[in-house]
Amino acid sequence: MGLWRGGLAMGLMLAAMSQGGAQEAELGGWHLQEDRIEADFVNFDLSWIEQGLPLFALNCQQGFPEVYITVFIDPPADGAAPGELALADGERRVTMAAGGTEMQGRFAVDAMTSFGPDLAALLTGPVSVLVDGVEVARYTTDAA
């Protein structure tokens, strides 16, 4: 998946959404990890974790607008890689071209978008994750 980059505003939003520490995240819920690689280089990872495994993750880097999103699903029955990943809540939607790969018996669907007002608004409330138009999960900022 390589080195991911995202915006400072996204990092601040992710920090505001964090609900507890690493020990709680192992049991389930939101987990925020901040890695300071250099003085001016900070990587933020926000993950929804269940039974110790991430199911949904956002990644960004301070100073860059890109946000990388990964959702883990069961491998597609037909073996075809998904073409679209979307975050949605009602009429509001951010749609991205997606790719995917099998990882340890699970299928990782990943996409990239830029942090902006639409994504910020989606991340402040309940958000559905759709793969090729089918809802695979729904998350809230105050769960777990």
Protein Blocks (a to p, Z undefined) as FASTA:
>chain_A
ZZadddfklmmmmmmmpgcdfklmmngpcddddddfbfklccddddddeehiafbdcddd
ehiabdcddddddddfklpacfbdcddehjbccddddddddeehiacddddddddfklmm
mmmmccdddeehiafbdcdfkgZZ
